[in-house]
Amino acid sequence: MNIELTRFRVKSGKSERVDEWLTFLRENMKAVLVTLEGERMYVETIFRENLNGEEFLYWYSVQGEGGQEVEQSDHWLDKKHMEFWNECIDETFPPVDLKTEVVMIPEKVRNVMKE
């Protein structure tokens, strides 16, 4: 199981586009959940923060082994998601992976995740 929390900086001037991106994901949740199956993604959550005049998105995920990478997907939703990503995420700012210290998942939930 892979558990991550990663921070990405949003390009300057792209806040409204990020609003559209997050709305797109919320409005297409059925398709989002279909794509998560192929990725073996059990939990994926996006957080947003404004800090010292800069905007950041954080991805928290719990993923099983052997899932498909979103970049390799042919699903229409993933293609649109990657368009938003390429437009909004500042690739000149290295992503920051926060360090996992403690994982608290009940055994019965872990067992379901392994299926």
C-alpha positions, 0 to 999 in steps of 0.5 A: 500500500502506498500512502502519500501527501504531496504539495504542488504549487499552482501557477500564478493567475490560475486560481479561477481555472483551478476552481473549474478543475475542482468543479469538473471533478465534483460534477463528474464523480461517477466517472472519477470513481471508475478511473480510481478502480484502474489505479487501485486508488482507495482514497484520493483527496485534494486539499487547497491552501493559500500561503504567503500569497501563493496557492497550493494543491495537496493530494492525499492518496491511499493506493494499492500496488500495481495500479495504472498511472493516471498519465497512462489512462485512455479514459476521457476524464483522465485526459481532461484531468491532465489538461487541467493539471498541465495548465494549472500546476507549476512544474518549475516548483518541485512537488513536496512529499510530506513524510508519513509518520503514522498510518491508522487504518483498522485491520478490517479496512486494510483487509478489504483494501488488499482484495 
